Each structure stands twice: as structure tokens, then as C-alpha cells.
Amino acid sequence: MAKTRISISLEQEQAERIRLHAERAGMDVSAYLVHAATRQMAETDAIEEQFAKVDALIDAAESGARELAGEPGAVDGELTEQERRDVEAALGLVYGADRHDVSPERVA
């Protein structure tokens, strides 16, 4: 496989630190930088894969929220009975079932 040359610019102090680290690792600077970049890319890929499902859920929720934004809401800030139950259920998930200090009326 043909190799490609990439030129980078950096401060002299950074170059010296990289050279010293490469030397300690028993590598030349090119091999050291390729190793470091490859390791960083693998870590980034793993993180993105780990959170892909969460990101998809967030995207779906945001899309659903945009669709709901155009629907008419309760009049004068009043919640419907179903909205009140939904708020109560959500608060139960956040604060736990034994909370006593939060009610849907205080949220609305």
C-alpha cells in the first residue's frame, strides 16, 4: 500500500515533547503520531457507537416535539386531566413515587 505524506505545523515546544514521547515509546515521530491518531479515532468510534442509540432516541423525541408544537394547548395555562396525569407520571419518574413536595398544580 502506498504511503501518503501529511505535513503539520506546531510550536517548537510541542514538537520537542512529541519527539521525546516517541523516543520513550521506542518509535519514530511518524509512527508515534500515527499510533496516537489511530488510538484516538478508535476511541471516538467506540464512543459514537456506544451513544448511537441514545442519539437516535433524542432525535426522535426532538422530532416528535416539533410535530406537537403546532397543536393547540390548554387554555389559559390550565392542564387537561390527561396532561395532569402525564405530568404526575413524569414527576414520579424524576422524583420517585414517595415525593410529597411536587404536584402538577405547582408545575403548571
C-alpha positions as CSV (number, residue, x, y, z in Angstrom):
1,M,0.0,0.0,0.0
2,A,1.4,3.4,-1.0
3,K,2.1,5.8,1.9
4,T,0.9,9.4,1.9
5,R,2.8,12.2,3.5
6,I,1.0,14.7,5.7
7,S,2.6,17.9,6.8
8,I,1.7,19.5,10.1
9,S,2.6,22.7,11.8
10,L,3.2,23.0,15.5
11,E,5.1,25.0,18.1
12,Q,8.7,24.0,18.7
13,E,7.8,23.1,22.3
14,Q,5.1,20.7,21.2
15,A,7.4,19.1,18.6
16,E,10.0,18.5,21.2
17,R,7.5,16.9,23.6
18,I,6.2,14.6,20.8
19,R,9.8,13.7,19.9
20,L,10.6,12.8,23.5
21,H,7.5,10.8,24.0
22,A,8.1,8.9,20.7
23,E,11.6,8.2,21.8
24,R,10.5,6.8,25.1
25,A,8.0,4.6,23.3
26,G,10.7,3.3,21.0
27,M,9.1,4.8,17.9
28,D,10.0,7.4,15.4
29,V,7.8,10.5,15.4
30,S,5.7,9.4,12.4
31,A,4.9,6.1,13.8
32,Y,4.1,7.7,17.2
33,L,1.8,10.2,15.7
34,V,0.0,7.6,13.6
35,H,-0.4,5.4,16.6
36,A,-1.8,8.3,18.7
37,A,-4.2,9.3,16.0
38,T,-5.3,5.8,15.3
39,R,-5.9,5.2,19.0
40,Q,-7.9,8.5,19.3
41,M,-10.0,7.5,16.2
42,A,-10.8,4.1,17.7
43,E,-11.9,5.7,21.0
44,T,-14.1,8.2,19.2
45,D,-15.7,5.5,17.1
46,A,-16.4,3.4,20.2
47,I,-18.0,6.4,22.0
48,E,-20.1,7.2,19.0
49,E,-21.2,3.6,18.7
50,Q,-22.0,3.5,22.4
51,F,-24.2,6.5,22.2
52,A,-25.8,5.9,18.8
53,K,-29.0,4.5,20.2
54,V,-29.3,7.4,22.7
55,D,-28.7,9.9,20.0
56,A,-31.4,8.3,17.8
57,L,-33.8,8.4,20.8
58,I,-33.0,12.1,21.3
59,D,-33.5,12.8,17.6
60,A,-36.9,11.0,17.6
61,A,-38.0,12.9,20.7
62,E,-37.0,16.3,19.3
63,S,-38.7,15.4,16.0
64,G,-41.9,14.4,17.9
65,A,-41.7,17.6,20.0
66,R,-41.5,19.7,16.8
67,E,-44.7,18.0,15.5
68,L,-46.5,18.6,18.8
69,A,-45.5,22.3,18.9
70,G,-48.3,23.2,16.4
71,E,-51.1,21.5,18.3
72,P,-53.4,23.7,20.4
73,G,-52.7,23.5,24.1
74,A,-54.7,24.1,27.2
75,V,-56.5,27.4,27.5
76,D,-55.1,30.0,30.0
77,G,-52.3,27.7,31.2
78,E,-54.7,25.1,32.5
79,L,-53.8,21.5,32.1
80,T,-56.2,18.9,30.8
81,E,-56.8,15.9,33.1
82,Q,-54.7,13.7,30.8
83,E,-51.9,16.3,30.8
84,R,-52.1,16.5,34.6
85,R,-51.7,12.6,34.8
86,D,-48.8,12.7,32.3
87,V,-47.1,15.4,34.4
88,E,-47.7,13.4,37.6
89,A,-46.2,10.3,36.0
90,A,-43.2,12.2,34.7
91,L,-42.6,13.7,38.1
92,G,-42.9,10.3,39.7
93,L,-40.1,9.1,37.4
94,V,-37.9,12.0,38.2
95,Y,-38.5,12.4,42.0
96,G,-39.7,8.9,42.9
97,A,-43.2,7.7,43.9
98,D,-42.8,8.9,47.5
99,R,-42.4,12.6,46.8
100,H,-44.7,14.9,48.7
101,D,-43.4,18.4,47.7
102,V,-44.3,18.5,44.0
103,S,-47.7,18.4,42.4
104,P,-48.9,19.0,38.8
105,E,-50.7,22.2,40.0
106,R,-47.3,23.6,41.2
107,V,-45.7,22.8,37.8
108,A,-48.5,24.4,35.8
